[in-house]
Amino acid sequence: MLNYALVSAATTEQTPAPTPTATTIKRPLFFTAGYGWINNYQQRDDFRFYIEKGNLRPDGWRYNPNGQVNFTGRDFKNNQVIHVWSAKEWRFKILNLTNGKEAVIAGTAIVKIGENVRFNWWFRVTVRDGISGPDAFMIQLWRPTGANTAGGWSPLAFNPMQPGTLHLNQTAFYEAHGILKSGNILIKPIIIK
């Protein structure tokens, strides 16, 4: 709610602030961010991400958030460097755990394996902010080859306005996960005043 007063230069008279007509409801905005590295398959994998806001729907997900996900690791299939940059963060969800909080972030990404750049991959990042335990990070990737293909997803059938149209193969094409060796993950609600 904005309170303001206009001052007249001639009389120093103040105009009263307008009376509010509706009650202001303060809702928390959820924010999660992190950086660091994990030791997946005896290789150092670096990550950095943040995600915030989004429109809360009855399914518990926050859609169309602001954010960015970056990951650099090893493609364990051919031992090349893999880079992942999120292109569109579609949704995220925060879950309460007994020893902390967990966030799941999903969307599309640009993936570079070796010198080959590929577009429209599906990513899912799961992070844990441990209160009494360690923080953890996991990234999973699916290629745009169809959900019937191992490690694939079906981008042509996907409509972002209808979550039920998301079809992922049961097995991700790529996965890296581990306990943070260095860094921090933070999952917090922020009350905007």
C-alpha positions in Angstrom: 0.0 0.0 0.0 1.4 3.4 -1.0 0.9 6.3 1.4 1.6 9.7 0.0 1.0 13.4 0.7 0.9 16.3 -1.7 2.2 19.5 -0.3 0.9 22.8 -1.8 3.7 25.3 -2.2 1.5 28.3 -1.3 -0.2 27.1 1.9 1.8 24.0 3.1 -1.5 22.2 3.4 -1.4 18.5 3.1 -3.8 16.4 1.1 -4.7 13.2 2.9 -3.7 9.8 1.5 -6.5 8.0 -0.3 -8.4 5.4 1.7 -7.6 1.8 0.6 -10.6 0.0 -0.8 -9.2 -3.5 -0.6 -7.1 -5.4 1.9 -3.5 -6.0 0.9 -2.6 -9.7 1.1 1.1 -10.4 1.5 2.1 -13.7 -0.2 5.5 -15.3 0.0 7.6 -15.5 -3.1 9.7 -18.6 -3.2 13.3 -18.3 -4.1 15.9 -21.0 -4.5 19.5 -20.5 -5.7 22.7 -22.4 -5.5 26.2 -22.9 -6.8 29.0 -25.3 -6.2 30.3 -28.6 -7.4 29.7 -32.3 -7.0 32.0 -35.3 -7.6 30.0 -37.4 -10.0 31.8 -40.5 -11.4 35.1 -39.2 -9.9 34.8 -36.0 -12.0 34.1 -32.5 -10.9 30.8 -31.2 -12.1 30.0 -27.5 -11.6 26.6 -25.9 -11.4 24.9 -22.6 -10.7 21.2 -21.8 -10.7 18.5 -19.5 -9.4 14.7 -19.7 -9.7 12.0 -17.3 -8.3 8.4 -16.3 -8.5 6.1 -18.1 -10.8 2.3 -18.5 -10.9 1.2 -21.1 -8.3 -1.4 -23.6 -9.7 -3.5 -26.1 -7.8 -1.0 -28.9 -8.7 1.5 -27.3 -6.4 3.9 -26.2 -9.2 4.9 -22.6 -9.9 4.7 -21.9 -13.6 6.6 -19.4 -15.8 9.2 -18.5 -13.1 12.2 -16.3 -13.6 15.5 -18.2 -13.4 18.6 -19.7 -15.0 20.3 -23.1 -14.7 24.0 -23.7 -15.8 25.8 -27.0 -15.5 29.3 -28.1 -16.7 30.3 -31.7 -16.3 31.5 -34.9 -18.0 29.4 -36.9 -20.5 30.2 -40.3 -18.9 29.3 -42.1 -22.2 32.2 -40.6 -24.2 34.1 -38.7 -21.6 33.6 -35.3 -23.3 32.7 -32.0 -21.5 29.0 -31.3 -21.4 27.5 -27.8 -20.9 23.9 -27.2 -20.2 22.2 -23.8 -20.3 18.5 -23.5 -19.6 16.6 -21.8 -22.4 13.2 -21.7 -20.6 12.3 -22.5 -17.0 8.8 -24.0 -17.3 8.0 -24.7 -13.7 9.3 -25.4 -10.2 8.1 -26.9 -7.0 9.3 -26.7 -3.4 8.8 -29.7 -1.0 9.3 -29.8 2.7 11.4 -32.6 4.0 12.0 -33.7 7.6 15.6 -32.5 7.4 15.3 -29.6 5.0 13.7 -28.5 1.7 13.8 -29.8 -1.8 13.1 -28.0 -5.1 12.5 -29.4 -8.5 13.0 -27.2 -11.6 12.0 -28.2 -15.1 12.2 -26.7 -18.6 14.1 -26.8 -21.9 17.8 -26.4 -22.3 20.6 -25.9 -24.8 23.2 -28.7 -24.5 26.7 -28.8 -25.8 28.5 -32.1 -25.8 32.1 -31.8 -27.1 31.7 -29.4 -30.0 28.1 -30.3 -30.9 25.4 -27.9 -29.8 21.9 -29.3 -29.4 18.6 -27.5 -28.7 15.3 -28.3 -27.1 16.5 -30.8 -24.6 14.3 -31.3 -21.5 16.0 -30.8 -18.1 15.0 -31.5 -14.6 17.1 -30.3 -11.7 16.4 -31.5 -8.1 18.2 -29.8 -5.3 18.1 -30.3 -1.5 18.8 -27.6 1.1 19.7 -29.7 4.1 19.1 -28.3 7.6 20.7 -31.2 9.5 22.3 -32.9 6.5 24.3 -32.0 3.4 23.0 -30.1 0.4 22.6 -32.1 -2.8 22.3 -31.5 -6.6 20.9 -33.6 -9.4 20.4 -32.9 -13.1 18.6 -35.1 -15.6 18.4 -34.5 -19.4 16.2 -36.0 -22.1 16.8 -35.6 -25.9 14.0 -34.4 -28.2 13.7 -37.8 -29.9 10.3 -38.9 -28.6 9.2 -40.4 -25.3 9.2 -43.9 -26.8 13.0 -43.7 -27.3 15.2 -44.4 -24.3 16.3 -41.0 -22.9 13.9 -39.0 -25.0 11.0 -36.7 -24.7 8.2 -35.6 -27.1 8.5 -31.9 -27.7 5.9 -31.8 -30.6 3.2 -33.2 -28.3 4.0 -30.8 -25.5 1.7 -27.8 -24.7 3.0 -25.7 -21.8 -0.5 -24.7 -20.9 -1.4 -28.4 -20.4 1.0 -30.1 -18.1 -0.4 -33.6 -18.9 1.0 -33.3 -22.4 4.6 -33.6 -21.1 5.9 -37.0 -22.1 9.3 -38.1 -20.9 10.9 -41.5 -21.3 11.2 -43.3 -17.9 15.0 -43.2 -18.2 16.9 -39.9 -18.7 19.6 -39.8 -21.4 22.0 -38.1 -18.9 22.1 -37.9 -15.1 24.6 -36.4 -12.7 24.0 -36.2 -8.9 25.8 -36.0 -5.7 26.4 -34.3 -2.4 27.9 -30.8 -2.6 31.7 -30.9 -2.2 31.7 -27.1 -2.1 29.1 -24.4 -2.5 25.6 -23.8 -1.1 21.9 -24.3 -1.9 19.3 -22.0 -0.4 15.5 -22.5 -0.6 13.5 -19.8 1.1 10.2 -18.0 1.0 10.5 -14.2 0.8 7.7 -12.0 2.1 7.3 -8.9 -0.1 6.2 -5.9 1.9 
